[in-house]
Amino acid sequence: MKRCKFKKMDVFAGDKSYGNPAAVFYPDEILTSDEMQKIGYELKDFVSEAVFIFNDDSGKADYHLRYFSCEKEVPFCGHGTVGALYDLLKSSEDKRPVITIRTMKGILEIENRINTEDSVYVTAPEAVFYEYNFNTKEVAAALNIDSSAISDKYQLKAVNVGQDILLVSLNTIEDVVSCSPDYDTIRKYCLSHNIEIVNIFTDDVNYPSNMLHTRVFAPGFGYLEDPATGSANSALAYFLKKKDAWDGSPFTIEQGADKANPSLVRIIFKNNRILFGGKAKTRIDGYYFLL
């Protein structure tokens, strides 16, 4: 029997929202990829991703992070990274302003702003923009919404920042919060179009201090909705910057179906890269036993 130090973290939680749960593991024994995948599967419907954090033995970074959903290893998980690094830095003597992590998407920098903002900021992987063409009516059907709800302000666009993400602009916040896709339908659409995540968004926000309201569906990873996410919102920020629809000033995204109590994801632009940030709350602290 193997055991792992384990914490369940709620990431990007607002004052009245629970954010997005992630399981963070600190293995003190060697775990195989199959064992990590087994843990990811066992935690299905409890957390969206399990994050495993190791000292980096390559010498290229401070830590090595791997991510597993219930179905497969994920190249990069934004909220899982925030949860893991927030917990690690909050509970350690490491006060360096910047540390590095190694992921399947390369070496990424983490800004330690716990003392000033009670947050950590993660450098998102560089964006890759795809030139796929998407049919508005097909996308609307996959989302179970009327095609008139899709705004013509922005084109439907696929972006990769660790996952393949389809960005869909809707007209109003009511269009966003009322969206209720059927899991099997949206999963079938995503799999047939090489999409893992759908980010629906609008600039019609509930709180004027925020710039966008989003919801993120992730059928490509075996579950319907991510209540708060760094990577999908980073893809959106990269897209807006490319379109000159954002001047690069820091802003906050409100996310979720509950418009009055959203999760909060902070976005900054630095050295031509998107950084997303937030904090996390520890809900469970103990050990996980792998039979």
Sequence and secondary structure as in RCSB ss.txt:
>XXXX:A:sequence
MKRCKFKKMDVFAGDKSYGNPAAVFYPDEILTSDEMQKIGYELKDFVSEAVFIFNDDSGKADYHLRYFSCEKEVP
FCGHGTVGALYDLLKSSEDKRPVITIRTMKGILEIENRINTEDSVYVTAPEAVFYEYNFNTKEVAAALNIDSSAI
SDKYQLKAVNVGQDILLVSLNTIEDVVSCSPDYDTIRKYCLSHNIEIVNIFTDDVNYPSNMLHTRVFAPGFGYLE
DPATGSANSALAYFLKKKDAWDGSPFTIEQGADKANPSLVRIIFKNNRILFGGKAKTRIDGYYFLL
>XXXX:A:secstr
 EEEEEEEEEES  SS   EEEEEEEESS   HHHHHHHHHHTTTT SEEEEEEE TTSSSSEEEEEE SSSEES
  HHHHHHHHHHHHHTSS   SEEEEEETTEEEEEEEEHHHHSEEEEE    EEE     HHHHHHHHTS GGGB
 SSS  EEEESSSEEEEEEBS HHHHHT    HHHHHHHHHHTT SEEEEEES  SSTT SEEEEEE GGGTSSE
ESS SHHHHHHHHHHHHTT   S  EEEEESS TTS EEEEEEEETTEEEEEE EEEEEEEEEEE 
